[in-house]
Amino acid sequence: MNITQKSSPNHYNGRNGWKPDMIVCHITDGNYDGAVSWLCNPRAEASAHYVVSRAGQVAQLVSLTDAAWCNGTSATAGHAYHYSTSTLPLVRQRATNANYYTISIEHEGMYNQTHGTLTAAQQAATVELIKHIRAEVQRLYGIIIPVDRQHIVGHCEISPREKPTCPGEKFPWTDILRQVQGASQAKPAAIRYALKTATVRSDTTMDITLPLVHSYIYKLTCAAGRPLTNSCNSNIIDISFDHQSGNDYFFRCTAKRRGCAGVAVNGHKIFAVKVV
């Protein structure tokens, strides 16, 4: 796609060891040229990876391998942007600056006029841009950003207290995700499950504590297919498949009721969850 390259000095060099797996959509509350100019100005102390105009123009301000200053969350207790205020389980679990693992797209518009609606050209450009970002992230980092509302999100979900209207309640999430998925979702590939005798490695082997209704993502690595994993007590925790990247399979553990329950792989408990 046609992307105009700009250069903003407002970014971290690198991502502090994180890989980007979340795309965050914003509204500029200003015009396209003004937004690009301001986000490239050192005085702004803010930036974004991309800006999409209402005419469908796209500018890139920050490299995907660097963290833009757009979705910052704080680890300081009581801070207005503390990660715990996010409505997204992944943000709360990671307990760090969300800029490290996010990619930002600003959309030209004024909230009090559009409430997040996009023009046809702007929406089409956003769909193509998200496809481009996913392909580039896979090329650069070897991971696939899932096309779902846990990984393609709004700034209002990162910082709901401070940015409740960004990008706006009329932002066309459903249409964008459906178009990004496209025909490839019409015929899903058959799932290849691993045999119980397959070797499986878990990134979590120590017991964890999980607040009620919160989620925790754990990774199982298996070369033979998707491992079989389950909750030892489904009344307390629920286990669901989240996404796959190569031989890495990610599962979501969600706290349903206070108590303790194990997480098993191939019938053997690998760690326990205490729900508080």
N, C-alpha and C positions, 0 to 999 in steps of 0.2 A: 504494500500500500504506500501511498505518497505521504511521507512524514517530513515536515520541515524541522531541521535540526537547529536548536538554540542551545545556549550554555548558561546554566544558572550556577553561581558559586555557592548557592545555599544547599549544601548536602553533606552527609558524612561520606568519607572515603571508605568504600566497602560497606558491609552489612554486619559487622561485629560478629562474624561467624554464622549468621543465619542465612537461610535460603528463602527467597520470596515465594509464598504460596497463597497470598491473599491479594485481591484487587479491590481497591477502595474508590468509590465514586463520590464526587463532590460537585457543588455548584459554585461558580465563581463569584456571584453577586457583583458582577461587573462585565464589561465587554471583553471580547477575545484579545484584542491588541493590548488593552490595558492590563489584563490579567497576565499575559505573557511577559510584558515589560516589567510589571511589578514583581513577579516571581523570579525574575532574573536580576533584580536589584538587591545588592547586599543589605540595604536598609530594611528590606522586607523581613529578613530572617525567616523566610518561608519559601517553599517551592513545591513542585509536583513533577512527576515523571512526564505527564502528558497534559495538554489542554486541547479540548475539542470545541470548535466554533459551531454556531448555529447553522452555518453554511456547509459544515462537514469538513472544514480544514482541521488538520492535526499537527500540533507542534510537540516535539520532545525536548524537555529542558534538562533532564537528569538521566544519566545512564542507568539501565536496569541493574547493573552490578553495584550501584551506589544507593544509599538510603536517602530519599528526599525528606524534606522537613515539612510534612503534611499531616501525619496521623499520630503525632507524638503522644505517648501515654507515659505517666510518671509512676515510679515505684515508691514515691514518698507518701507515706500515710497521710490522709486528709487533703491531699492535693486535688484540685478540681478535675484534673485529667488522670486521676489514679486508675490504673488498669482494672481495678475491681468494679468500677462503675459501668464497664462495657456490658452490653447485652449478649456478647458473643463468647461462648465457652472457651474457644481457642485463645482469645485475648486474655481472659482471666487466668487461664492455666499457665500461659507463657510468662506472665508476671514481669514483663520487660517493656522497653520502648517499642511500640508497634511499628514505628518507622523501619525497624530492622528487617521485618519480614513482609512488608506490604509494598504494593505498587499503586501509585495514585493517578487517577484520571480526573481532571477538573473539566466541568462542562459549562460553557458560556451560558449565562442566564441570571436573571434576578428572581430570587425566591418569591418576593411579593407580587411578581407578575406571572411566573410560570408554575410555581410550587413543584418544580422538578420535571415538568413535561419537556420533551425534546422535540425538535423539528424532525421531519422524516430524514433529512440529510444528516443531521447530528446523530440520530439513532443508528442509521446505517453505518456511519463512520465509527461509532462506538463498538458496534458488533464486530466489525473488521479489525478494530484495534485490539479488542480482547482476544480474538483469534491469534493475532500477531503476537501479543504478549505471551500467550500460552505456548506458542511455538518457540519463541525465543527463550523462555524460561526452561523449557524442556531441553533446548540445545545447550544452554549455558550451564544449567544446574542438574540436568537429568531427572527432573521431577515434572509431574503433570498437575497443573492447578485444576482441581475439580470444578465442574460447572454446577455450582449450587449456591444457596444463600448463606452458607457458612464461610465461603471462600471468595464470593463476589458480593460485596457488601457496600453499605453507605457509611459515611463519616458519622452519621447519627447513631450507628450501632457501635462504633469504636468509642465515641465520647458523647453519649446521649444527653448528659447534663449541659454541656457547653455548646454542642452542635446539633440540637434536636431537629433542625430543618434542613440539614445538608445530606443529600441533595434535594430532598423534598418528598412529600407523601405521594406525589403523582409520578415519581420516577418510574419508568416502564420496566421494572425488574423482570416480570414474567415474559414479556416479549423479547427482551434482550437475551435472557438465558435460553429461551427456546430457539432463537435464531443462531446463537453461538453453538448450541448442540447440533442443530441442523439435521440432515438426513442420517448422520452417523448414529443417532439415537433410535432410529426407526427399527433397526434389527440388532439388538444387543448381542455381543459375543457370548458364547456359552461359557459358563464359569467352570474352570478346571480346579477341582478341589484336591488337596494333598491327601495321600493315604495316612492312616494313623501312625504308620511306622516311619513317616518322613521326618527328617531333621528340621526342627523349628527353633529359631533363636528369638528371644523376647528382649526388648529394650527395657522392660520393667520386670524386676525380680524382687524388689523390696515392697513391703506392704505400704499402702498409701491411705491418706485421709481425704475424704471428699465431702464438701458441703452438700446439703440436700438440694436436689434439682440441678446441680452442676454436673459437668461432664469432664472426662479425662480420655485423652487419645493415647493408646499404646500401639506399638509397632511390632509385628511379627515378621521375621524374615524367613522365607522358605523357597527353595528353588524348585520344589515339586508341585507348586500350586497353592491355592488359598488354604491356609490352615483351618482346622476346626476348633473354634474357641467358643466358650459359653460361660454364663454365670452359674455359680453353684447354688444361688438362691435368687431367682428372678423376681421375687417380691421386693428385694432390697436394691439390686442393681440390674440394669438392662444392658445387654451387649448388642451392638449393631455394627455392621461393616460400614466403614467411612469411605476409604478410597485405596487405590493401589498405585504404586510407583515401582515398576520393575518387579523384583522379587520381594519388595517390601509391601506388607499389607497392614493397613491402619484400621483399627477398630475403636469405636466410641463406647466408653463405659459411662452410663448415666445413673446418678443416684436417685432412687425412687422413694426409699423409706429408710429411716434411721436404723442402724444395726451394722452387722458385719457379714460379708459374703466373699467367697473366693472367686477368682477368675481362673478358668481351666483351659488348657490346650491339650487336645487329644486325650481328654479324661484325667489329666494330671494338673493339680493346682499349681499356678506359677506365682501368684501373689494374691493378697487379700485386700479388700477395700473396707474401710470403716467409714460409714456415712454418719455425719454429725449435723 
